[in-house]
Amino acid sequence: MNSLSFNIHIRLWGGFVNRLISSAIFPFMAIYLSNIINVKFSSIFLTSVVVLSFIVNVVSGYLIDRLPRKKVLIISSYSEAFSLLLLGVSIYYAEAYIFLTSYILYTLFSSFRRPSLTALIQDSVNDQNRELVFRIDYWLINLSLALGTFLGGILYENYKVYLFFAAFISTFTLSLIYTFFISETYEFMQQKKKKNIVVDLLSSYRDVLKDKRFVLLTLGMLILFSGEMSTYSYVAVRLAHDFTPINIFSLNVSGVTMFSYIGVINTLIVVLFTFSIEAVTKKINQQSVLIMGLLIYCIGYSINFTANIWWILVIGTIAASFGELIYAPITNSKMLDLIPFNKRGSYNAFYSLSSTGAEFVSRLTILLYPIVSSLVVSLVYFIILCIGSLIVYFSLYKWRVL
């Protein structure tokens, strides 16, 4: 840790604070909107915001390849802070229309910020420290999500206004830190290749699409992420309806409670074992480690698609969590070799399709619940996840074979 540059430390801990804030507040926005307007509007509005976030991400990726990264980060970070202030004011005065406007602004500015931070850390790492950096980042992501959700669950009901003002203060403080302490990694301004900015934007992503290796990697990761995200859609719905309530160690456990325990187990494993897993796996051939991690991941999530016995669900969750711990840092580190330095914005924005696409796929799996048995879904998904794993492995290590 001591050998890492100041840029990397700022990026790691800044990202940790940002995610802590968002996970403490925004998972509860559906509840807030359904209370002040209605459930149907809440669903439509939040789905539309996801689409907006992706579009803004694409534009941001284009701009980051053409403007100094630090400038984009600073402008978007200050703007994000003031949109959080506006959100807090709108909740304090119970102004629904101001809330909706400021929520859209927050989505816009935070979507602009993320690719610049990602590009900054990719610019700052080297061959010796990048796997460590991505493993630390992965650990901090999960820790921030766990702590943020915990804080939000405790404070949201009675102190939501204070949460938003705390979010404003911390984001504004981070903006000041970015301004005075972070070093620029991309000084020059790249000229447009086409006179029309829309044509130039499309041209930059056409270059990414020509990179078949990176496109395949994105597709493979989309498939893998869909397994994890389906836990929050298909598996959650299935457990709520099919899991028979039981008593475990004097605790009454329903399907919904069991689902929440799955999340707790996953987070605990990630937080407690991230670095000990690295100590074991770094002594083994990385290709073998990646294959092992992907296989364990596929088996674990496939078990959870059909299991209704609590201890089998726990085993499936443990397997999926350890599989992810093994494969994710290796994948993130190797992916950097595939991204040209001067195109990191557009490449990272295109890669965000993996999580956005996985989110939509996971929502579609809910439609399978009433018409297909969970065992069939589990077997089919195991095959699909294995295909995704093969795509990721070959795109990272065996591209010349293809």
C-alpha positions in Angstrom: 0.0 0.0 0.0 2.8 2.4 0.9 4.4 2.0 -2.5 1.2 3.1 -4.4 1.2 6.6 -5.8 -0.9 9.4 -4.3 -3.1 9.4 -7.4 -4.1 5.8 -6.8 -4.8 6.4 -3.1 -7.1 9.3 -3.9 -8.9 7.3 -6.5 -9.4 4.3 -4.3 -10.6 6.1 -1.2 -12.5 8.7 -3.2 -14.4 5.9 -5.0 -15.0 4.3 -1.7 -16.7 7.4 -0.3 -18.7 8.0 -3.5 -20.1 4.4 -3.4 -20.7 4.6 0.4 -22.9 7.7 -0.2 -24.8 6.3 -3.2 -25.5 2.9 -1.5 -26.7 4.6 1.7 -29.2 6.8 -0.3 -30.2 5.6 -3.7 -31.4 2.0 -3.1 -34.2 3.7 -1.1 -35.2 6.1 -3.8 -37.9 3.7 -5.2 -39.5 3.7 -1.7 -39.4 7.5 -1.5 -40.8 8.0 -5.0 -43.6 5.5 -4.5 -44.5 7.4 -1.3 -44.6 10.9 -2.7 -46.0 9.9 -6.2 -46.9 6.2 -6.8 -45.3 2.8 -7.5 -45.9 2.8 -11.2 -44.2 6.2 -11.7 -41.4 5.2 -9.5 -40.6 2.1 -11.7 -40.9 4.0 -15.0 -38.8 6.9 -13.8 -36.0 4.9 -12.3 -35.8 2.6 -15.3 -35.5 5.7 -17.5 -32.7 7.0 -15.3 -30.8 3.8 -15.9 -31.0 4.3 -19.7 -30.0 8.0 -19.3 -27.0 7.0 -17.2 -25.8 4.7 -19.9 -26.2 7.4 -22.6 -24.3 9.9 -20.5 -21.6 7.3 -19.8 -21.1 6.9 -23.5 -20.7 10.6 -24.1 -18.4 10.9 -21.1 -16.2 8.1 -22.4 -15.9 10.0 -25.7 -15.0 13.3 -24.0 -12.4 11.7 -21.7 -10.4 10.6 -24.7 -10.4 14.2 -26.0 -10.0 16.4 -22.8 -7.7 16.4 -19.8 -9.0 13.8 -17.4 -8.6 15.9 -14.3 -10.7 18.7 -15.7 -13.6 16.4 -16.5 -13.3 14.9 -13.1 -13.3 18.2 -11.2 -16.2 19.8 -13.2 -18.4 16.7 -12.9 -17.5 16.2 -9.2 -18.4 19.7 -8.1 -21.6 19.5 -10.2 -22.5 16.2 -8.5 -22.0 17.7 -5.1 -24.4 20.6 -5.7 -27.0 18.3 -7.2 -26.8 16.3 -3.9 -27.4 19.6 -2.1 -30.4 20.3 -4.3 -31.7 16.8 -3.6 -31.5 17.5 0.2 -33.3 20.8 -0.1 -36.1 19.2 -2.2 -36.6 16.5 0.4 -36.5 19.0 3.2 -39.3 21.1 1.6 -41.0 18.0 0.1 -40.9 19.4 -3.5 -41.4 16.5 -5.8 -40.6 18.2 -9.1 -37.3 19.7 -7.7 -36.4 16.3 -6.4 -37.0 14.7 -9.9 -35.0 17.4 -11.6 -32.1 17.2 -9.2 -32.1 13.4 -9.3 -31.7 13.5 -13.1 -28.9 16.1 -12.7 -27.2 13.8 -10.1 -27.4 10.9 -12.5 -25.9 13.0 -15.3 -23.0 14.4 -13.3 -22.1 11.1 -11.5 -22.2 9.2 -14.8 -19.7 11.8 -16.2 -17.4 11.4 -13.2 -17.1 7.6 -13.1 -15.2 7.1 -16.4 -12.7 9.9 -15.6 -11.9 8.2 -12.2 -11.6 4.8 -13.9 -9.2 6.2 -16.6 -7.1 8.0 -13.9 -6.5 4.8 -12.0 -5.7 2.9 -15.2 -3.2 5.6 -16.2 -1.6 5.5 -12.7 -1.0 1.7 -12.2 2.0 -0.3 -13.6 2.7 -4.0 -14.3 4.0 -4.5 -10.7 1.1 -3.1 -8.7 -2.0 -3.2 -10.9 -3.3 -6.6 -9.7 -2.9 -5.4 -6.1 -4.7 -2.1 -6.9 -7.6 -3.8 -8.6 -7.9 -6.3 -5.7 -8.0 -3.4 -3.2 -10.5 -1.6 -5.3 -12.7 -4.7 -5.5 -12.5 -5.0 -1.7 -13.4 -1.4 -1.1 -16.3 -1.6 -3.5 -17.9 -4.4 -1.5 -17.1 -2.9 1.8 -18.6 0.5 0.8 -21.8 -1.2 -0.5 -22.2 -3.2 2.7 -21.5 -0.2 5.0 -23.6 2.2 2.9 -26.6 -0.1 2.8 -26.3 -0.7 6.6 -26.2 3.1 7.3 -29.0 3.8 4.9 -31.2 1.1 6.5 -30.6 2.7 9.9 -30.8 6.4 9.0 -33.1 6.6 6.0 -36.5 6.5 7.7 -36.0 9.4 10.1 -32.8 11.2 8.9 -32.9 11.1 5.1 -32.4 14.9 4.9 -29.3 14.6 7.0 -28.0 11.8 4.8 -28.3 14.0 1.7 -26.5 17.0 3.3 -23.8 14.6 4.6 -23.5 13.3 1.0 -23.1 16.9 -0.2 -20.4 17.8 2.3 -18.3 14.6 1.6 -18.6 14.9 -2.2 -17.7 18.6 -2.0 -14.7 17.8 0.2 -13.6 15.1 -2.3 -13.9 17.7 -5.1 -11.5 20.0 -3.3 -9.1 17.0 -2.8 -9.3 16.2 -6.5 -8.6 19.9 -7.3 -5.5 20.4 -5.2 -3.9 17.0 -4.8 -4.6 14.7 -7.8 -2.2 14.8 -10.7 -3.2 15.0 -14.3 -2.4 11.9 -16.4 -3.7 13.0 -19.8 -2.5 16.6 -20.5 -3.2 17.1 -24.2 -6.5 17.7 -25.9 -7.1 15.3 -28.8 -8.6 16.9 -31.9 -11.9 15.6 -33.5 -11.4 13.4 -36.5 -14.7 14.4 -37.9 -16.2 17.9 -38.1 -19.6 16.9 -36.8 -19.3 16.0 -33.1 -22.0 13.3 -33.3 -20.3 11.7 -36.2 -17.0 11.9 -34.3 -18.5 10.3 -31.3 -20.0 7.4 -33.3 -16.6 7.1 -35.1 -14.8 6.6 -31.8 -17.1 3.8 -30.7 -16.8 2.2 -34.2 -13.1 1.9 -33.5 -14.0 0.0 -30.3 -16.4 -2.3 -32.1 -13.6 -3.2 -34.6 -11.7 -4.6 -31.6 -13.3 -8.0 -31.7 -11.2 -9.2 -28.7 -12.5 -6.5 -26.4 -16.1 -6.8 -27.7 -15.9 -10.6 -26.9 -14.6 -9.8 -23.4 -17.4 -7.4 -22.8 -20.0 -10.0 -24.0 -18.4 -12.7 -21.7 -18.5 -10.4 -18.7 -22.1 -9.4 -19.5 -23.0 -13.1 -19.2 -21.1 -13.6 -16.0 -22.5 -10.5 -14.4 -26.1 -11.6 -15.3 -25.6 -14.6 -13.0 -24.8 -12.4 -10.1 -27.5 -9.8 -10.8 -30.2 -12.5 -11.3 -29.7 -13.2 -7.6 -31.5 -9.8 -7.0 -34.3 -10.6 -9.4 -35.1 -14.3 -10.2 -33.6 -15.8 -7.1 -35.2 -13.1 -4.8 -38.6 -13.7 -6.4 -38.3 -17.5 -6.3 -37.2 -17.6 -2.6 -40.0 -15.2 -1.7 -42.6 -17.6 -3.1 -41.0 -21.1 -2.9 -38.9 -21.1 0.3 -40.6 -22.7 3.2 -40.1 -20.6 6.4 -38.0 -22.4 9.0 -36.3 -21.8 12.3 -32.5 -21.7 12.3 -30.7 -21.2 15.6 -34.0 -19.8 17.1 -34.4 -17.4 14.2 -37.5 -17.4 12.0 -36.2 -17.4 8.4 -38.6 -16.6 5.5 -37.7 -16.6 1.8 -37.1 -12.8 2.0 -35.0 -13.1 5.1 -33.0 -15.9 3.5 -32.3 -13.7 0.5 -31.0 -11.0 2.7 -28.7 -13.5 4.5 -27.3 -14.5 1.1 -26.2 -10.8 0.6 -24.7 -10.7 4.1 -22.7 -13.9 3.5 -21.4 -12.7 0.2 -20.3 -9.4 1.6 -18.6 -10.9 4.7 -16.6 -13.4 2.5 -15.4 -10.6 0.2 -14.4 -8.3 3.1 -12.7 -11.0 5.2 -11.0 -13.2 2.5 -10.0 -10.9 -0.4 -6.3 -10.6 0.6 -5.9 -14.1 2.0 -7.2 -15.5 -1.3 -4.6 -13.5 -3.1 -1.8 -14.9 -0.9 -2.8 -18.4 -1.9 -3.6 -17.9 -5.6 -0.5 -15.8 -6.5 1.6 -18.9 -6.2 -0.4 -20.7 -8.9 -0.4 -20.2 -12.6 -2.8 -17.3 -13.3 -4.6 -19.1 -16.2 -5.3 -22.1 -14.0 -6.5 -19.8 -11.2 -8.8 -17.9 -13.5 -10.4 -21.2 -14.8 -10.8 -22.5 -11.2 -12.5 -19.2 -10.1 -14.8 -19.1 -13.1 -15.9 -22.7 -12.6 -16.6 -22.3 -8.9 -18.5 -19.1 -9.6 -20.7 -20.8 -12.2 -21.5 -23.8 -9.9 -22.3 -21.5 -7.0 -24.8 -19.3 -8.8 -26.4 -22.2 -10.6 -27.0 -23.9 -7.2 -28.9 -20.8 -6.0 -31.1 -20.7 -9.0 -32.9 -23.9 -7.8 -32.0 -24.7 -4.1 -34.7 -24.3 -1.5 -32.8 -25.8 1.5 -31.0 -23.2 3.6 -27.7 -24.9 4.0 -27.5 -25.7 0.3 -28.2 -22.0 -0.4 -25.4 -21.1 2.0 -23.0 -23.5 0.2 -24.0 -22.0 -3.2 -23.4 -18.5 -1.9 -20.0 -19.3 -0.4 -18.9 -21.0 -3.7 -20.1 -18.1 -5.9 -18.4 -15.5 -3.6 -15.0 -17.3 -3.5 -15.2 -17.9 -7.3 -15.8 -14.2 -7.8 -12.9 -13.3 -5.4 -10.6 -15.5 -7.4 -11.5 -14.4 -11.0 -12.5 -10.7 -10.7 -9.1 -9.1 -9.8 -7.3 -11.2 -12.5 -9.9 -10.2 -15.1 -9.7 -6.5 -14.2 -5.9 -6.5 -14.3 -5.6 -8.4 -17.6 -8.3 -6.3 -19.2 -6.1 -3.2 -19.0 -3.7 -4.8 -21.6 -6.5 -4.7 -24.1 -7.3 -1.0 -23.7 -5.2 1.6 -25.7 -4.0 4.5 -23.6 -5.6 7.2 -25.7 -9.0 5.4 -25.9 -9.6 4.4 -22.3 -12.7 6.6 -22.0 -14.5 5.1 -24.9 -13.3 1.6 -24.1 -14.5 1.9 -20.4 -17.8 3.4 -21.5 -18.3 0.5 -23.9 -17.4 -2.0 -21.2 -20.1 -0.5 -19.0 -22.5 -2.4 -21.4 -21.5 -5.5 -19.5 -23.2 -4.3 -16.3 -26.1 -2.5 -17.9 -26.8 -5.4 -20.2 -26.6 -7.9 -17.3 -29.1 -5.8 -15.3 -31.6 -6.0 -18.1 -31.0 -9.7 -18.7 -31.5 -10.4 -15.0 -34.8 -8.6 -15.0 -35.9 -10.7 -17.9 -35.2 -13.9 -16.0 -38.1 -13.0 -13.6 -40.4 -13.8 -16.5 -39.2 -17.4 -16.4 -40.3 -18.0 -12.8 -44.0 -18.9 -13.4 -43.4 -20.9 -16.7 -40.2 -22.9 -16.3 -39.1 -25.1 -13.4 -36.2 -23.7 -11.3 -34.1 -26.9 -12.0 -34.3 -26.3 -15.8 -33.4 -22.6 -15.3 -30.5 -23.6 -13.1 -29.1 -26.2 -15.7 -29.6 -23.8 -18.6 -28.0 -20.9 -16.7 -25.0 -23.1 -15.7 -24.4 -23.8 -19.4 -24.8 -20.1 -20.3 -22.4 -19.1 -17.5 -19.8 -21.7 -18.6 -20.0 -20.2 -22.2 -19.5 -16.8 -20.8 -16.5 -18.1 -18.8 -15.0 -19.6 -21.9 -15.4 -16.3 -23.8 -13.7 -14.4 -21.1 -10.8 -16.9 -20.8 -10.2 -17.1 -24.6 -10.4 -13.3 -25.0 -7.8 -12.8 -22.2 -5.4 -15.6 -22.9 -6.1 -17.6 -26.1 -7.1 -14.9 -28.6 -4.5 -16.1 -31.2 -6.2 -19.6 -31.1 -9.5 -18.0 -32.1 
